[in-house]
Each structure stands twice: as C-alpha cells, then as structure tokens.
Amino acid sequence: VVDDNSINRLLLSKMVHKVFHAKVFTLESAQELLEKVQVRSARPGFRGIVLSDIHMPEVDGLQMTRELRKNFAASVLPVIAVTADHTVQLQKSCCDAGVQATIIKPISCEYLLDTVRAVYLS
C-alpha cells in the first residue's frame, strides 16, 4: 500500500489484511516502493500486488508504475490505482502507464476484493 496520507495507508492496509489475511507493507512514497521492490524481487518466487495512490509528491503513482513496468510484468507485480479522481483523462493515463485497475475512493471491502480478483484472473 503506497499513499502519502497516513490515514489512507492505515485504512487500506487494514482492509487488505481483513479481506486477504495477507502481509501488508505500507509505504508513504513511490520512491520507497521502488527501493523495496528491488530488494524483495531478488527472492525466488517474488510476486505481489501494489495498491497505490496516484497523486503523491515527488514521484506520483503513474511515474512509479512506468518505472515498475521497466523491470516487472503486470502478471508478476500488478498495480491498482487508488484515487478520488475519476476523470476519463486519469483513467486513460493509468492505462497508458500500465495500471491494471483503478479503485475510486471511498472504498468498500467488497469493491477491493472484486477488483483484486479481477486483476489476478485477467
């Protein structure tokens, strides 16, 4: 979970844990994620999913996704954008950057579950 807002990180990480019972890493910047992924990807069988805010300072979620796509296929490390911005232009920008899905805030556990399932089944 990548979000510059600590409350959003906390809420989303708790939802992910509740729905999937998975280990959740929370990071406050896209740069932190890019660094962590480089370390963790060296492990055999590396796989994960990124839930990221789009509008963050320094490196935004779209730039982060473009960087991830240079080294990781969407099947290995899918990215789901989490945003309150639901404009057509943002949806196109997300798709162009390599984002697999977008979740519009506010988020429900059911919506999160459905979106993650759709990403993994595609």
N, C-alpha and C positions, 0 to 999 in steps of 0.2 A: 504494500500500500504506500503510494507516494503522494503526499499532499503537504503543502507549506502551512496549512492550518491544523494545529494540534487537535482541535476538537473533531474535525473531519477525519483525521487519521485514527483517532481513538474509536469513533463510532463505526467507521468502515472496517477496521480491524476486528472489532467485537462481532460485527455482523458476519464477516468471513469465517471467524472461528466458530461461531454458533452454527452456521449453515454447513460448513465443510469439516469442522474439527481439525483444521489444518494449522501447521505452524505458520505464523504470520510475522513478516518483518515489516516494520513501519519506518519510513524514511521521510525527511522533510524537504528533500530536494531531488531533482532528477540527476544531478551530478553524483549524489550519494548512491543512487541506484546503479548508475553506470559503473561506479567503482566496485560496488558489492557484487554485481553480476560477473564482472571479470574474475573475481576471486572464486566465487561459488561455481562458476561454469567449468572450472578445472576438474571438478568432481565427476566421477563416472555416473552416467545416468541423469545428468543435470536436466531438470525440467522445472518450470514454474509458470506462474501467471502474474502479470503486472496489472494492478488497478491504480490508475494514475489520474490525478487532477490535470487539466490541460493548462490552465492559467497559473503559472508559477513564475517567480522571479528568476533571473539569470537564464537557466535552461528550462524552456517550457515543455509540456508533455509531448508536443509534436516533434520538437527537436530531439528529445530523448528517444522517441520511437524511431526516428530516422537513424539515429546512432545505433540503437539495438539491432535494427534490420541489416546493418553492415556486417554483423557477426552471427546473428541468430535468426533462423527461420521462424515464421509465425507459429509453426507446429511445435517448436521447442519452447518458445517464450512469447505467448500471445499477450497483447496489450489491450486492455479495456479502458477506455477513457471515461472518467467520471467528471461530469460538469453540469453546471446550471445553464450553460449556454446551449440552446437547441436550434440555432440557426442552420439553415441549409448550407451556408458557406462553411461553418465549422464542421459539419458532417462530411463535406467534400474534402476539407483539409485533413481530417482524421483519416479518411480512406486513402488519400494520396500519401500520407506519412507511413501507412502500414498498420494502423489501428484496426483490430478485428471487430470491435463493437463499442458502442457508446451507451453509458448509463446516465440518464438525466436525473439530477437531484431534484427533489428528495428521493431517497432510495428505500425500497422495502426489501426485506429478506427474500421474498418470493421473486421479485424482479431480479435481484442479484443472482439467485440460484438459476433462474431461467436463462439469464444472459451467459453465465459461465458455462452452463451445459451446452448451450447453442455454440459457443466458441469451441469447446472441446470436441463436439460432434461434427463440426464442419471440416 
